C-alpha cells in the first residue's frame, strides 16, 4: 500500500488526496498531469465543482536524527514520511573549519589584537546543526500545506516530562500514579540506555525497569537510579548491590555508574528544537495540538503498531482509533544546497575574494534526480537516482541499488530538479 497521491485542481486549489490507482486512471485518461514527483502530486485539467474537502491533520514527531510525518484523514493514515536530518554533518563541518582557523592563528601570521564579544546572537538563536532540523521540518510543513487541505497540526512537543519524573507530585498524585506516567519514564530510559540491556547489551527483546542501587540497600526511585535490563539479568541481579553483581565486569560497572549520572544530551537538544518548531508552527495560523513522547508510545502500544518514525507521528496527541491505509512511507534525506561560500586568502590567511563556481553542466546540477538509460557497460539498463555532475559530462549517480558510474549526460532525463533532498521508499512493513 503506497501513500495517497496529492491532488490540485486547475486553479491550484488543494483537493482530497486520492489512492494511487485512481491517480493512475486520471493520468491514463489525460484528465490530469504530473505536477511534482516528491511528494507525488498531480494537477487536474479541469476545475472541481464544489468539491467536498475532508479535514486533514498533519502530525509531526520531531527527532534528533530522523523525524516522522503523517497525514491523518478522519482517523485514517493516508500518507507518511521519514525525514533524515544532516545535523551531525553540519556539526562536523563546523568543527573542521574551526580546527583550520585555530591552526592558521598558531602559524607565524601577521599579528592582530584578539577580538572578543564582537558578535551578537538574535533572540532564540540555535546552533546551525539544530537550526537545520527546524528549517527542514518547516520546509516540509509548508510543502504539505501547499498541496493538501490541512486543517490542523499535531506535534510531539516534549519527548518526556523530565520535571514530572524528578518531582512526580508536581501535578498531583493522579499524575504520579496514572497510566501515562510509566510510559514517560520508560521512554526516557529506553532513549538514555540505547534500547538494550545495560548489563549484557541484549537487544530486540522485552526490557524491564531495574534499580541500579536496590531499594533494600538505600536506593531511590529517581530516574538517575533506574536503568533497563532483560529479564534474565534482572532476576540474576535481584536485590544484590550492583558492585557485587558486576565484580567480574569492572568495565561494565564503570560504564553504568558513569552513564547513570549523565543527562540525556540528545533529548535536551531535541527538546530545544521542538519548542522553536512549535513557535514557528504557530505562525502558520492553524490549530496546533501537542503531546508527549510517553503519550505517543501509549497510543502506539495500545493500537499494536510497529515502531516506526512515521507511525509514531501518526500516534501523536489524542488518538481514539486509527486505520492505516499506507505502509510504504516516503524516505526523505536532507542533503543541503551546496551553497556554502568559498573564498581565497592572502599570504596572511585572511579572505580576499569569493570564488565563483559553476554548478550547472549540460543542463544538470548535483542533486537533480534523473532517469538514465545506459546502453552498454557494467550498469546496462535504466537507473533512477541522484546525480553528481562533472564538467566533463561524465556524471555519477547514487541510486537505491548503490553507485552507478559512469553516466554520460546524453543518457540522462531529469525527473525532479534539485531541492536539497534525496528521496526513496522503504520496503513494505506490516501495519495493523
GISULQUI-V567124 format. One record per residue. N is the residue number from 1. RES is the residue in three letters. NEAR is the number of other ideal C-beta (glycine too) atoms within 12 Angstrom. Layout:
BEGIN
n=N res=RES near=NEAR
n=N res=RES near=NEAR
END
This chain:
BEGIN
n=1 res=UNK near=23
n=2 res=UNK near=25
n=3 res=UNK near=38
n=4 res=UNK near=38
n=5 res=UNK near=38
n=6 res=UNK near=41
n=7 res=UNK near=40
n=8 res=UNK near=35
n=9 res=UNK near=28
n=10 res=UNK near=19
n=11 res=UNK near=15
n=12 res=UNK near=18
n=13 res=UNK near=22
n=14 res=UNK near=29
n=15 res=UNK near=36
n=16 res=UNK near=32
n=17 res=UNK near=37
n=18 res=UNK near=32
n=19 res=UNK near=23
n=20 res=UNK near=24
n=21 res=UNK near=14
n=22 res=UNK near=21
n=23 res=UNK near=31
n=24 res=UNK near=18
n=25 res=UNK near=16
n=26 res=UNK near=27
n=27 res=UNK near=24
n=28 res=UNK near=13
n=29 res=UNK near=15
n=30 res=UNK near=13
n=31 res=UNK near=20
n=32 res=UNK near=29
n=33 res=UNK near=20
n=34 res=UNK near=23
n=35 res=UNK near=28
n=36 res=UNK near=25
n=37 res=UNK near=23
n=38 res=UNK near=34
n=39 res=UNK near=39
n=40 res=UNK near=32
n=41 res=UNK near=34
n=42 res=UNK near=34
n=43 res=UNK near=29
n=44 res=UNK near=32
n=45 res=UNK near=19
n=46 res=UNK near=20
n=47 res=UNK near=15
n=48 res=UNK near=24
n=49 res=UNK near=12
n=50 res=UNK near=9
n=51 res=UNK near=19
n=52 res=UNK near=10
n=53 res=UNK near=20
n=54 res=UNK near=23
n=55 res=UNK near=20
n=56 res=UNK near=33
n=57 res=UNK near=38
n=58 res=UNK near=45
n=59 res=UNK near=46
n=60 res=UNK near=51
n=61 res=UNK near=45
n=62 res=UNK near=49
n=63 res=UNK near=35
n=64 res=UNK near=30
n=65 res=UNK near=25
n=66 res=UNK near=32
n=67 res=UNK near=44
n=68 res=UNK near=44
n=69 res=UNK near=48
n=70 res=UNK near=51
n=71 res=UNK near=47
n=72 res=UNK near=44
n=73 res=UNK near=32
n=74 res=UNK near=19
n=75 res=UNK near=22
n=76 res=UNK near=28
n=77 res=UNK near=43
n=78 res=UNK near=40
n=79 res=UNK near=45
n=80 res=UNK near=45
n=81 res=UNK near=46
n=82 res=UNK near=39
n=83 res=UNK near=46
n=84 res=UNK near=32
n=85 res=UNK near=39
n=86 res=UNK near=30
n=87 res=UNK near=36
n=88 res=UNK near=23
n=89 res=UNK near=22
n=90 res=UNK near=26
n=91 res=UNK near=23
n=92 res=UNK near=15
n=93 res=UNK near=19
n=94 res=UNK near=21
n=95 res=UNK near=17
n=96 res=UNK near=15
n=97 res=UNK near=19
n=98 res=UNK near=14
n=99 res=UNK near=14
n=100 res=UNK near=16
n=101 res=UNK near=18
n=102 res=UNK near=13
n=103 res=UNK near=13
n=104 res=UNK near=21
n=105 res=UNK near=19
n=106 res=UNK near=11
n=107 res=UNK near=15
n=108 res=UNK near=10
n=109 res=UNK near=16
n=110 res=UNK near=14
n=111 res=UNK near=9
n=112 res=UNK near=11
n=113 res=UNK near=7
n=114 res=UNK near=8
n=115 res=UNK near=8
n=116 res=UNK near=6
n=117 res=UNK near=7
n=118 res=UNK near=7
n=119 res=UNK near=8
n=120 res=UNK near=7
n=121 res=UNK near=11
n=122 res=UNK near=8
n=123 res=UNK near=8
n=124 res=UNK near=16
n=125 res=UNK near=14
n=126 res=UNK near=27
n=127 res=UNK near=20
n=128 res=UNK near=26
n=129 res=UNK near=29
n=130 res=UNK near=33
n=131 res=UNK near=28
n=132 res=UNK near=35
n=133 res=UNK near=41
n=134 res=UNK near=37
n=135 res=UNK near=30
n=136 res=UNK near=40
n=137 res=UNK near=42
n=138 res=UNK near=30
n=139 res=UNK near=26
n=140 res=UNK near=43
n=141 res=UNK near=37
n=142 res=UNK near=21
n=143 res=UNK near=29
n=144 res=UNK near=40
n=145 res=UNK near=27
n=146 res=UNK near=22
n=147 res=UNK near=34
n=148 res=UNK near=41
n=149 res=UNK near=29
n=150 res=UNK near=38
n=151 res=UNK near=25
n=152 res=UNK near=28
n=153 res=UNK near=41
n=154 res=UNK near=40
n=155 res=UNK near=46
n=156 res=UNK near=44
n=157 res=UNK near=34
n=158 res=UNK near=34
n=159 res=UNK near=42
n=160 res=UNK near=38
n=161 res=UNK near=32
n=162 res=UNK near=29
n=163 res=UNK near=18
n=164 res=UNK near=27
n=165 res=UNK near=37
n=166 res=UNK near=22
n=167 res=UNK near=16
n=168 res=UNK near=25
n=169 res=UNK near=15
n=170 res=UNK near=16
n=171 res=UNK near=18
n=172 res=UNK near=13
n=173 res=UNK near=11
n=174 res=UNK near=14
n=175 res=UNK near=23
n=176 res=UNK near=22
n=177 res=UNK near=13
n=178 res=UNK near=20
n=179 res=UNK near=18
n=180 res=UNK near=30
n=181 res=UNK near=30
n=182 res=UNK near=26
n=183 res=UNK near=31
n=184 res=UNK near=35
n=185 res=UNK near=36
n=186 res=UNK near=32
n=187 res=UNK near=38
n=188 res=UNK near=39
n=189 res=UNK near=41
n=190 res=UNK near=33
n=191 res=UNK near=30
n=192 res=UNK near=33
n=193 res=UNK near=33
n=194 res=UNK near=19
n=195 res=UNK near=23
n=196 res=UNK near=23
n=197 res=UNK near=31
n=198 res=UNK near=39
n=199 res=UNK near=33
n=200 res=UNK near=24
n=201 res=UNK near=22
n=202 res=UNK near=22
n=203 res=UNK near=16
n=204 res=UNK near=11
n=205 res=UNK near=18
n=206 res=UNK near=18
n=207 res=UNK near=30
n=208 res=UNK near=25
n=209 res=UNK near=28
n=210 res=UNK near=36
n=211 res=UNK near=32
n=212 res=UNK near=40
n=213 res=UNK near=27
n=214 res=UNK near=23
n=215 res=UNK near=17
n=216 res=UNK near=11
n=217 res=UNK near=19
n=218 res=UNK near=12
n=219 res=UNK near=22
n=220 res=UNK near=16
n=221 res=UNK near=21
n=222 res=UNK near=22
n=223 res=UNK near=37
n=224 res=UNK near=27
n=225 res=UNK near=26
n=226 res=UNK near=33
n=227 res=UNK near=41
n=228 res=UNK near=38
n=229 res=UNK near=35
n=230 res=UNK near=27
n=231 res=UNK near=19
n=232 res=UNK near=18
n=233 res=UNK near=29
n=234 res=UNK near=28
n=235 res=UNK near=15
n=236 res=UNK near=19
n=237 res=UNK near=35
n=238 res=UNK near=19
n=239 res=UNK near=19
n=240 res=UNK near=23
n=241 res=UNK near=21
n=242 res=UNK near=33
n=243 res=UNK near=20
n=244 res=UNK near=17
n=245 res=UNK near=29
n=246 res=UNK near=26
n=247 res=UNK near=13
n=248 res=UNK near=11
n=249 res=UNK near=20
n=250 res=UNK near=13
n=251 res=UNK near=13
n=252 res=UNK near=26
n=253 res=UNK near=23
n=254 res=UNK near=15
n=255 res=UNK near=22
n=256 res=UNK near=35
n=257 res=UNK near=22
n=258 res=UNK near=14
n=259 res=UNK near=23
n=260 res=UNK near=29
n=261 res=UNK near=17
n=262 res=UNK near=17
n=263 res=UNK near=18
n=264 res=UNK near=29
n=265 res=UNK near=14
n=266 res=UNK near=24
n=267 res=UNK near=29
n=268 res=UNK near=22
n=269 res=UNK near=29
n=270 res=UNK near=35
n=271 res=UNK near=33
n=272 res=UNK near=29
n=273 res=UNK near=40
n=274 res=UNK near=36
n=275 res=UNK near=25
n=276 res=UNK near=30
n=277 res=UNK near=40
n=278 res=UNK near=30
n=279 res=UNK near=21
n=280 res=UNK near=29
n=281 res=UNK near=33
n=282 res=UNK near=19
n=283 res=UNK near=15
n=284 res=UNK near=25
n=285 res=UNK near=12
n=286 res=UNK near=25
n=287 res=UNK near=18
n=288 res=UNK near=29
n=289 res=UNK near=25
n=290 res=UNK near=30
n=291 res=UNK near=38
n=292 res=UNK near=37
n=293 res=UNK near=43
n=294 res=UNK near=37
n=295 res=UNK near=36
n=296 res=UNK near=44
n=297 res=UNK near=35
n=298 res=UNK near=29
n=299 res=UNK near=34
n=300 res=UNK near=35
n=301 res=UNK near=24
n=302 res=UNK near=19
n=303 res=UNK near=24
n=304 res=UNK near=15
n=305 res=UNK near=32
n=306 res=UNK near=22
n=307 res=UNK near=22
n=308 res=UNK near=34
n=309 res=UNK near=38
n=310 res=UNK near=43
n=311 res=UNK near=39
n=312 res=UNK near=44
n=313 res=UNK near=46
n=314 res=UNK near=47
n=315 res=UNK near=45
n=316 res=UNK near=45
n=317 res=UNK near=33
n=318 res=UNK near=20
n=319 res=UNK near=33
n=320 res=UNK near=13
n=321 res=UNK near=17
n=322 res=UNK near=31
n=323 res=UNK near=21
n=324 res=UNK near=36
n=325 res=UNK near=27
n=326 res=UNK near=34
n=327 res=UNK near=27
n=328 res=UNK near=28
n=329 res=UNK near=42
n=330 res=UNK near=37
n=331 res=UNK near=29
n=332 res=UNK near=35
n=333 res=UNK near=29
n=334 res=UNK near=33
n=335 res=UNK near=30
n=336 res=UNK near=24
n=337 res=UNK near=19
n=338 res=UNK near=19
n=339 res=UNK near=15
n=340 res=UNK near=17
n=341 res=UNK near=14
n=342 res=UNK near=15
n=343 res=UNK near=16
n=344 res=UNK near=14
n=345 res=UNK near=19
n=346 res=UNK near=13
n=347 res=UNK near=12
n=348 res=UNK near=15
n=349 res=UNK near=21
n=350 res=UNK near=16
n=351 res=UNK near=15
n=352 res=UNK near=12
n=353 res=UNK near=12
n=354 res=UNK near=13
n=355 res=UNK near=14
n=356 res=UNK near=10
n=357 res=UNK near=17
n=358 res=UNK near=13
n=359 res=UNK near=22
n=360 res=UNK near=20
n=361 res=UNK near=22
n=362 res=UNK near=23
n=363 res=UNK near=18
n=364 res=UNK near=36
n=365 res=UNK near=31
n=366 res=UNK near=30
n=367 res=UNK near=32
n=368 res=UNK near=39
n=369 res=UNK near=36
n=370 res=UNK near=39
n=371 res=UNK near=24
n=372 res=UNK near=36
n=373 res=UNK near=21
n=374 res=UNK near=27
n=375 res=UNK near=13
n=376 res=UNK near=11
n=377 res=UNK near=17
n=378 res=UNK near=13
n=379 res=UNK near=24
n=380 res=UNK near=14
n=381 res=UNK near=18
n=382 res=UNK near=21
n=383 res=UNK near=33
n=384 res=UNK near=31
n=385 res=UNK near=32
n=386 res=UNK near=39
n=387 res=UNK near=45
n=388 res=UNK near=30
n=389 res=UNK near=31
n=390 res=UNK near=23
n=391 res=UNK near=15
n=392 res=UNK near=13
n=393 res=UNK near=19
n=394 res=UNK near=25
n=395 res=UNK near=35
n=396 res=UNK near=28
n=397 res=UNK near=38
n=398 res=UNK near=28
n=399 res=UNK near=27
n=400 res=UNK near=20
n=401 res=UNK near=14
n=402 res=UNK near=13
n=403 res=UNK near=19
n=404 res=UNK near=33
n=405 res=UNK near=22
n=406 res=UNK near=25
n=407 res=UNK near=41
n=408 res=UNK near=28
n=409 res=UNK near=27
n=410 res=UNK near=18
n=411 res=UNK near=28
n=412 res=UNK near=35
n=413 res=UNK near=20
n=414 res=UNK near=23
n=415 res=UNK near=24
n=416 res=UNK near=29
n=417 res=UNK near=21
n=418 res=UNK near=28
n=419 res=UNK near=26
n=420 res=UNK near=31
n=421 res=UNK near=34
n=422 res=UNK near=31
n=423 res=UNK near=37
n=424 res=UNK near=24
n=425 res=UNK near=25
n=426 res=UNK near=28
n=427 res=UNK near=12
n=428 res=UNK near=16
n=429 res=UNK near=22
n=430 res=UNK near=14
n=431 res=UNK near=29
n=432 res=UNK near=17
END
